[in-house]
Amino acid sequence: MQVIQMNESMRAVADICDVIKKKVSRADVLEAAKKRSRPEKLWQLWADTGLLSIGLPEQYGGSGGHMSEVVLAHDLLHSAGLFLPLTIPNYMSRFPLLKHGTEEQKRKYLPPTATGETFFAFAITEPDSGTNTFKIRTFAKRQANGDYLLNGQKIYITGWDEAGHALVVARTSPRDPDNRTSGLSLFIVDTKSKGISTTLMDIAVYMPDRNFIVNFDDVVIPAENILGEEGRGVEALFDCLNPERLLAGGMNVGLAEYMLNRGVEYAKVRAPFDVPIGAYQSIAHPLAIAKTRIDAARLMLYSAAEKYDRGEKIGLQANMIKWLTSDALTAAANIAANIHGGMFADLTTDLIPIYLQAKMSEIAPINNNIILSAIAQQGLGLPKSY
């Protein structure tokens, strides 16, 4: 972490993370992940120490603070292998609420997210549309009394079973080929509403949460639960997605640091030919490359977080961060796996779960191919290809 400069607030967050790392271990998180359950002790520590309240104004039950501190918490705790992706939808759902929500919505829905009492899920992905959000089919039809009737399906929805509410992206008017950003709206949906059914997905990664297919069949959404203006939800949507890139970036560089350290530790002691294998350039150079990638990704991550805190636009940087941090995680995971040789395949070595997560980081929350296409268009002015 020596590559970034911490202010007083960030140092306070680092101190909190040090306390948490002494109270819960990677083994605790792995045990919960094997059961596909939330590591309750770790979640409660996020709440009890005040980490969950950071970034939320005091009038809504938070402790204030900025994105930089939230990113730091994800970075530091994941660098100890304390994998907890459930925090990301909880944080990212707050930003559009803060910016586009009514005062009543803010006072009702935000305070419980700061205490760990409940949290938000985020529902955008659909089986047929994939990365093309504008092609979603889930539809919310306005009724005569002003309420909406929601029908459709979402997939890969993290933590739906434990979330109290979710931000759901739906169409409120048919897709317009000439104006693809029109007709999308965001809704605050009670996850226990009548007409909602779920199917647990069998994800082949040890994760301390669960993912679901969620079906909406004539789910009634009260009129007051629309977030922002009907049909103009794209702005609010990106107020979710850009922060999500930063939060996922913090998680990625933290996990990359964890895997790098695992590789370095083993390279120092493994000596089948009487010399530690870390002395071999075939081992040392990939480790050095991984270290460089992690530090470079981390520098861009915190630079963008500071820009976000100043209210500046970060769309292009957020995409670069998503690619850079997933690339750094993949590099670290690959060399850690190679260094451990056959022991990598032994689940007791506890490398495979994060190795698989590295591959997932290239795909989610958005795949790296579309990210590179967006960077080419936005950053280089090349023709749009998607």
ABEGO torsion letter per residue (X at the ends): XAABBBBAAAAAAAAAAAAAAAABBAAAAAAAAAAGBBBAAAAAAAAAAGAAABGBBAAAGBAEEBAAAAAAAAAAAAAAGBBBAAAAAAAAAAAAAAAABBAAAAAAAAAAAAAGABBBBBBABBAAAEABAAABABBBBBBAAGBBBBBEBBBGBBGAAABABBBBBBBABBBBAABAABGBBBBBBBAABBGBBBBBBBBABBBABBBBBBBBBGBBBBAAABBEBBGAAAAAAAAAAAAAAAAAAAAAAAAAAAAAAAAAAAAAABBAAGBBAAABAAAAAAAAAAAAAAAAAAAAAAAAAAAAAAGBBAAAAAAAAAAAAAAAAAAAAAAAAAAAEAAAABAAAGAAAAAAAAAAAAAOABBAAAAAAAAAAAAAGBBBAX
